Amino acid sequence: VFLAFGGIPLLNQFGLVGFTIPVLPQTILYVLSIVGAVFLLWAAISEGMAMMGLPQMIRMATFVMALVLLAIGLIPLLHSMGTIGFTLPELAATIMNALYVITGALLLYGGTQGF
C-alpha cells in the first residue's frame, strides 16, 4: 500500500506513467502515516536480526523512519483536533511520496526477514 501511494505519484511526476492516484483528504494520509509508523515500530522492535552490520543499520533506519512517520502523522492530526497549538510546516507532496516509498520498502524488507 505504501509503495503504491508513494511510488505511483512519483512515477507520474517524472513522466514514467500516465496515471496517478486521486488526491486523498489530509486526514486519511495522517491516519495512514500513523498506522505505517506503528507497523514500522513493531517491525523494528520484533525483528530477529543480528546486532551488528547491515541488518542492525536497517533495523535502526526502520526505527528512525517510524518515529519520523509518527511525527508527520500525529502532530498535524492533534493540531486539527485542537489538542496541541503547533503544527508542522506543509510538506511537499514529493517528500511525502518518497517517505511512503521508503516506508513500504522497509516493511517489505522486514517481512522477508521473519519476525
MDTraj code that builds the backbone (N, CA, C; nanometers):
import mdtraj as md
import numpy as np

residues = "VAL PHE LEU ALA PHE GLY GLY ILE PRO LEU LEU ASN GLN PHE GLY LEU VAL GLY PHE THR ILE PRO VAL LEU PRO GLN THR ILE LEU TYR VAL LEU SER ILE VAL GLY ALA VAL PHE LEU LEU TRP ALA ALA ILE SER GLU GLY MET ALA MET MET GLY LEU PRO GLN MET ILE ARG MET ALA THR PHE VAL MET ALA LEU VAL LEU LEU ALA ILE GLY LEU ILE PRO LEU LEU HIS SER MET GLY THR ILE GLY PHE THR LEU PRO GLU LEU ALA ALA THR ILE MET ASN ALA LEU TYR VAL ILE THR GLY ALA LEU LEU LEU TYR GLY GLY THR GLN GLY PHE".split()
xyz = np.array([
    [0.0829, -0.1184, 0.0000],
    [0.0000, 0.0000, 0.0000],
    [0.0875, 0.1251, 0.0000],
    [0.1915, 0.1257, 0.0859],
    [0.2769, 0.2430, 0.0927],
    [0.3572, 0.2624, -0.0344],
    [0.4013, 0.1516, -0.0941],
    [0.4743, 0.1639, -0.2205],
    [0.3840, 0.2205, -0.3296],
    [0.2582, 0.1798, -0.3310],
    [0.1652, 0.2310, -0.4319],
    [0.1327, 0.3784, -0.4077],
    [0.1045, 0.4153, -0.2811],
    [0.0707, 0.5546, -0.2504],
    [0.1877, 0.6490, -0.2754],
    [0.3090, 0.6001, -0.2605],
    [0.4245, 0.6853, -0.2842],
    [0.4829, 0.6712, -0.4231],
    [0.4873, 0.5486, -0.4734],
    [0.5550, 0.5233, -0.5994],
    [0.4794, 0.5704, -0.7224],
    [0.3506, 0.5461, -0.7277],
    [0.2733, 0.5834, -0.8472],
    [0.2723, 0.7347, -0.8694],
    [0.2463, 0.8181, -0.7664],
    [0.2552, 0.9632, -0.7917],
    [0.3959, 1.0097, -0.8298],
    [0.4995, 0.9463, -0.7720],
    [0.6361, 0.9839, -0.8096],
    [0.6642, 0.9473, -0.9549],
    [0.6226, 0.8280, -0.9962],
    [0.6425, 0.7880, -1.1349],
    [0.5650, 0.8776, -1.2312],
    [0.4464, 0.9190, -1.1911],
    [0.3671, 1.0102, -1.2739],
    [0.4355, 1.1459, -1.2814],
    [0.4899, 1.1926, -1.1702],
    [0.5552, 1.3233, -1.1691],
    [0.6782, 1.3250, -1.2602],
    [0.7484, 1.2117, -1.2682],
    [0.8654, 1.2026, -1.3541],
    [0.8297, 1.1677, -1.4980],
    [0.7005, 1.1472, -1.5263],
    [0.6552, 1.1201, -1.6615],
    [0.6735, 0.9754, -1.7058],
    [0.6910, 0.8845, -1.6129],
    [0.7112, 0.7439, -1.6489],
    [0.5809, 0.6675, -1.6640],
    [0.4739, 0.7103, -1.5980],
    [0.3417, 0.6505, -1.6143],
    [0.2420, 0.7630, -1.6403],
    [0.1344, 0.7303, -1.7093],
    [0.0368, 0.8316, -1.7459],
    [-0.0804, 0.8418, -1.6509],
    [-0.0790, 0.7695, -1.5410],
    [-0.1910, 0.7736, -1.4466],
    [-0.1367, 0.8013, -1.3064],
    [-0.2275, 0.8366, -1.2168],
    [-0.1890, 0.8616, -1.0784],
    [-0.3038, 0.8259, -0.9867],
    [-0.2778, 0.8289, -0.8599],
    [-0.3802, 0.8032, -0.7598],
    [-0.4505, 0.9353, -0.7305],
    [-0.5832, 0.9366, -0.7192],
    [-0.6521, 1.0626, -0.6881],
    [-0.6064, 1.1181, -0.5534],
    [-0.6165, 1.2478, -0.5398],
    [-0.5756, 1.3153, -0.4169],
    [-0.6687, 1.2723, -0.3034],
    [-0.6091, 1.2310, -0.1927],
    [-0.6854, 1.1887, -0.0750],
    [-0.6919, 1.3020, 0.0265],
    [-0.7950, 1.3048, 0.1096],
    [-0.8005, 1.4059, 0.2154],
    [-0.6811, 1.3919, 0.3098],
    [-0.6368, 1.5045, 0.3657],
    [-0.5197, 1.5054, 0.4528],
    [-0.5386, 1.4154, 0.5746],
    [-0.6588, 1.4083, 0.6287],
    [-0.6819, 1.3256, 0.7476],
    [-0.6530, 1.1790, 0.7185],
    [-0.6920, 1.1326, 0.6012],
    [-0.6646, 0.9929, 0.5650],
    [-0.5144, 0.9697, 0.5550],
    [-0.4421, 1.0648, 0.4980],
    [-0.2968, 1.0498, 0.4879],
    [-0.2307, 1.0511, 0.6251],
    [-0.2816, 1.1336, 0.7169],
    [-0.2253, 1.1371, 0.8521],
    [-0.2490, 1.0044, 0.9236],
    [-0.3689, 0.9509, 0.9120],
    [-0.4000, 0.8230, 0.9763],
    [-0.3172, 0.7113, 0.9122],
    [-0.3011, 0.7148, 0.7807],
    [-0.2176, 0.6164, 0.7128],
    [-0.0732, 0.6248, 0.7609],
    [-0.0244, 0.7453, 0.7827],
    [0.1111, 0.7628, 0.8345],
    [0.1254, 0.7048, 0.9748],
    [0.0264, 0.7266, 1.0585],
    [0.0316, 0.6739, 1.1953],
    [0.0287, 0.5213, 1.1932],
    [-0.0583, 0.4634, 1.1125],
    [-0.0656, 0.3170, 1.1032],
    [0.0662, 0.2607, 1.0511],
    [0.1224, 0.3238, 0.9492],
    [0.2511, 0.2788, 0.8967],
    [0.3625, 0.2905, 1.0000],
    [0.3594, 0.3971, 1.0788],
    [0.4612, 0.4147, 1.1828],
    [0.4498, 0.3064, 1.2898],
    [0.3282, 0.2715, 1.3263],
    [0.3101, 0.1654, 1.4264],
    [0.3626, 0.0324, 1.3732],
    [0.3330, 0.0013, 1.2472],
    [0.3853, -0.1223, 1.1887],
    [0.5379, -0.1207, 1.1816],
    [0.5955, -0.0050, 1.1466],
    [0.7410, 0.0034, 1.1404],
    [0.8038, -0.0116, 1.2790],
    [0.7429, 0.0507, 1.3800],
    [0.7951, 0.0356, 1.5168],
    [0.7894, -0.1105, 1.5597],
    [0.6792, -0.1746, 1.5309],
    [0.6655, -0.3155, 1.5649],
    [0.7704, -0.3989, 1.4916],
    [0.7926, -0.3672, 1.3644],
    [0.8918, -0.4412, 1.2868],
    [1.0325, -0.4184, 1.3415],
    [1.0630, -0.2941, 1.3782],
    [1.1972, -0.2637, 1.4283],
    [1.2233, -0.3292, 1.5623],
    [1.1228, -0.3376, 1.6449],
    [1.1417, -0.3952, 1.7777],
    [1.1436, -0.5467, 1.7728],
    [1.0596, -0.6056, 1.6895],
    [1.0449, -0.7505, 1.6930],
    [1.1301, -0.8249, 1.5907],
    [1.2026, -0.7531, 1.5055],
    [1.2845, -0.8220, 1.4072],
    [1.3969, -0.8968, 1.4762],
    [1.4155, -1.0194, 1.4377],
    [1.5193, -1.1019, 1.4966],
    [1.6487, -1.0941, 1.4180],
    [1.6930, -0.9745, 1.3879],
    [1.8138, -0.9573, 1.3091],
    [1.9371, -0.9587, 1.3987],
    [2.0510, -0.9668, 1.3338],
    [2.1780, -0.9635, 1.4056],
    [2.1960, -0.8267, 1.4716],
    [2.2842, -0.8221, 1.5677],
    [2.3066, -0.6979, 1.6412],
    [2.4195, -0.6142, 1.5831],
    [2.4798, -0.6583, 1.4735],
    [2.5880, -0.5825, 1.4112],
    [2.5735, -0.5897, 1.2607],
    [2.6355, -0.4956, 1.1937],
    [2.6396, -0.4978, 1.0485],
    [2.5185, -0.4353, 0.9828],
    [2.4979, -0.4732, 0.8571],
    [2.3893, -0.4167, 0.7770],
    [2.2507, -0.4414, 0.8369],
    [2.2220, -0.5613, 0.8878],
    [2.0891, -0.5799, 0.9464],
    [2.0608, -0.4845, 1.0631],
    [2.1600, -0.4561, 1.1445],
    [2.1398, -0.3620, 1.2551],
    [2.1171, -0.2209, 1.2023],
    [2.1873, -0.1820, 1.0966],
    [2.1677, -0.0491, 1.0391],
    [2.0270, -0.0366, 0.9803],
    [1.9797, -0.1414, 0.9152],
    [1.8436, -0.1377, 0.8601],
    [1.7414, -0.1340, 0.9725],
    [1.7684, -0.2059, 1.0789],
    [1.6777, -0.2036, 1.1940],
    [1.6697, -0.0640, 1.2538],
    [1.7830, 0.0039, 1.2660],
    [1.7840, 0.1405, 1.3190],
    [1.7166, 0.2371, 1.2216],
    [1.7386, 0.2184, 1.0917],
    [1.6721, 0.3020, 0.9915],
    [1.5208, 0.2834, 0.9986],
    [1.4780, 0.1608, 1.0210],
    [1.3349, 0.1334, 1.0356],
    [1.2795, 0.2054, 1.1577],
    [1.3526, 0.2023, 1.2669],
    [1.3077, 0.2683, 1.3900],
    [1.3014, 0.4197, 1.3717],
    [1.4044, 0.4779, 1.3114],
    [1.4064, 0.6229, 1.2895],
    [1.2958, 0.6642, 1.1928],
    [1.2774, 0.5877, 1.0866],
    [1.1719, 0.6178, 0.9899],
    [1.0345, 0.6095, 1.0557],
    [1.0175, 0.5147, 1.1470],
    [0.8899, 0.5022, 1.2178],
    [0.8642, 0.6265, 1.3029],
    [0.9665, 0.6757, 1.3704],
    [0.9483, 0.7962, 1.4527],
    [0.9171, 0.9187, 1.3667],
    [0.9848, 0.9319, 1.2526],
    [0.9578, 1.0442, 1.1621],
    [0.8154, 1.0356, 1.1084],
    [0.7751, 0.9176, 1.0655],
    [0.6410, 0.8989, 1.0112],
    [0.5341, 0.9208, 1.1180],
    [0.5634, 0.8800, 1.2400],
    [0.4692, 0.9022, 1.3506],
    [0.4520, 1.0517, 1.3772],
    [0.5611, 1.1257, 1.3753],
    [0.5530, 1.2707, 1.3964],
    [0.4783, 1.3385, 1.2821],
    [0.5059, 1.2961, 1.1588],
    [0.4404, 1.3567, 1.0424],
    [0.2901, 1.3311, 1.0443],
    [0.2487, 1.2171, 1.0960],
    [0.1056, 1.1873, 1.1003],
    [0.0366, 1.2379, 1.2243],
    [0.1033, 1.2289, 1.3394],
    [0.0384, 1.2579, 1.4673],
    [0.0283, 1.4073, 1.4980],
    [0.1331, 1.4830, 1.4704],
    [0.1327, 1.6254, 1.5057],
    [0.0244, 1.7024, 1.4304],
    [0.0125, 1.6913, 1.2962],
    [-0.0957, 1.7643, 1.2290],
    [-0.2355, 1.7159, 1.2692],
    [-0.2487, 1.5866, 1.2974],
    [-0.3789, 1.5345, 1.3380],
    [-0.4194, 1.5906, 1.4744],
    [-0.3259, 1.5926, 1.5683],
    [-0.3551, 1.6506, 1.7000],
    [-0.3809, 1.8007, 1.6893],
    [-0.3105, 1.8688, 1.6007],
    [-0.3340, 2.0123, 1.5816],
    [-0.4735, 2.0379, 1.5245],
    [-0.5172, 1.9532, 1.4311],
    [-0.6507, 1.9724, 1.3726],
    [-0.7611, 1.9465, 1.4738],
    [-0.7331, 1.8651, 1.5764],
    [-0.8309, 1.8411, 1.6826],
    [-0.8248, 1.9471, 1.7913],
    [-0.7257, 2.0356, 1.7857],
    [-0.7128, 2.1400, 1.8851],
    [-0.6404, 2.0955, 2.0120],
    [-0.5756, 1.9793, 2.0077],
    [-0.5065, 1.9273, 2.1253],
    [-0.3738, 1.9974, 2.1478],
    [-0.3006, 2.0259, 2.0413],
    [-0.1743, 2.0974, 2.0533],
    [-0.1821, 2.2252, 1.9717],
    [-0.1021, 2.3221, 2.0083],
    [-0.1108, 2.4531, 1.9451],
    [-0.0133, 2.4760, 1.8317],
    [0.0645, 2.3784, 1.7947],
    [0.1599, 2.3946, 1.6853],
    [0.1400, 2.2831, 1.5843],
    [0.1943, 2.3029, 1.4671],
    [0.1874, 2.2013, 1.3637],
    [0.3153, 2.2033, 1.2829],
    [0.3320, 2.1069, 1.1988],
    [0.4481, 2.1017, 1.1112],
    [0.4221, 2.1864, 0.9881],
    [0.5283, 2.2428, 0.9289],
    [0.5063, 2.3143, 0.8030],
    [0.4586, 2.2166, 0.6956],
    [0.3894, 2.2679, 0.5992],
    [0.3346, 2.1834, 0.4923],
    [0.4489, 2.1180, 0.4152],
    [0.4457, 1.9844, 0.4112],
    [0.5481, 1.9107, 0.3378],
    [0.5082, 1.8993, 0.1922],
    [0.6061, 1.9066, 0.1061],
    [0.5793, 1.8916, -0.0368],
    [0.5311, 1.7489, -0.0643],
    [0.4492, 1.7351, -0.1634],
    [0.3942, 1.6038, -0.1986],
    [0.5052, 1.5067, -0.2374],
    [0.6102, 1.5566, -0.3001],
    [0.7206, 1.4696, -0.3401],
    [0.7903, 1.4097, -0.2185],
    [0.8079, 1.4890, -0.1134],
    [0.8721, 1.4390, 0.0091],
    [0.7843, 1.3329, 0.0744],
    [0.6549, 1.3582, 0.0828],
    [0.5646, 1.2596, 0.1423],
    [0.5638, 1.1308, 0.0616],
    [0.5612, 1.1417, -0.0702],
    [0.5625, 1.0225, -0.1544],
    [0.6925, 0.9448, -0.1371],
    [0.8043, 1.0152, -0.1260],
    [0.9326, 0.9477, -0.1041],
    [0.9340, 0.8778, 0.0315],
    [0.8770, 0.9417, 0.1344],
    [0.8698, 0.8791, 0.2664],
    [0.7824, 0.7537, 0.2624],
    [0.6745, 0.7573, 0.1867],
    [0.5888, 0.6388, 0.1734],
    [0.6615, 0.5257, 0.1007],
    [0.7405, 0.5587, -0.0005],
    [0.8163, 0.4555, -0.0717],
    [0.9187, 0.3925, 0.0220],
    [0.9890, 0.4748, 0.1000],
    [1.0872, 0.4226, 0.1956],
    [1.0184, 0.3351, 0.2993],
    [0.9026, 0.3792, 0.3481],
    [0.8271, 0.3005, 0.4459],
    [0.7880, 0.1653, 0.3874],
    [0.7358, 0.1648, 0.2657],
    [0.6977, 0.0394, 0.2016],
    [0.8157, -0.0530, 0.1819],
    [0.9303, 0.0032, 0.1421],
    [1.0498, -0.0796, 0.1223],
    [1.0978, -0.1396, 0.2539],
    [1.0969, -0.0603, 0.3609],
    [1.1395, -0.1122, 0.4908],
    [1.0434, -0.2189, 0.5427],
    [0.9148, -0.2001, 0.5195],
    [0.8181, -0.3017, 0.5614],
    [0.8354, -0.4304, 0.4809],
    [0.8615, -0.4176, 0.3526],
    [0.8868, -0.5368, 0.2712],
    [1.0130, -0.6088, 0.3168],
    [1.1171, -0.5336, 0.3453],
    [1.2415, -0.5962, 0.3921],
    [1.2202, -0.6658, 0.5261],
    [1.1508, -0.5990, 0.6170],
    [1.1239, -0.6606, 0.7472],
    [1.0380, -0.7844, 0.7340],
    [0.9459, -0.7843, 0.6396],
    [0.8609, -0.9007, 0.6182],
    [0.9361, -1.0199, 0.5629],
    [1.0416, -0.9940, 0.4887],
    [1.1187, -1.1043, 0.4346],
    [1.2168, -1.1625, 0.5368],
    [1.2430, -1.0890, 0.6435],
    [1.3400, -1.1350, 0.7433],
    [1.2769, -1.2256, 0.8471],
    [1.1467, -1.2259, 0.8566],
    [1.0792, -1.3090, 0.9569],
    [1.0865, -1.2439, 1.0944],
    [0.9794, -1.2590, 1.1675],
    [0.9735, -1.1939, 1.2989],
    [0.9956, -1.2954, 1.4076],
])
top = md.Topology()
chain = top.add_chain()
for i, resn in enumerate(residues, 1):
    res = top.add_residue(resn, chain, resSeq=i)
    for name in ("N", "CA", "C"):
        top.add_atom(name, md.element.get_by_symbol(name[0]), res)
traj = md.Trajectory(xyz[None], top)
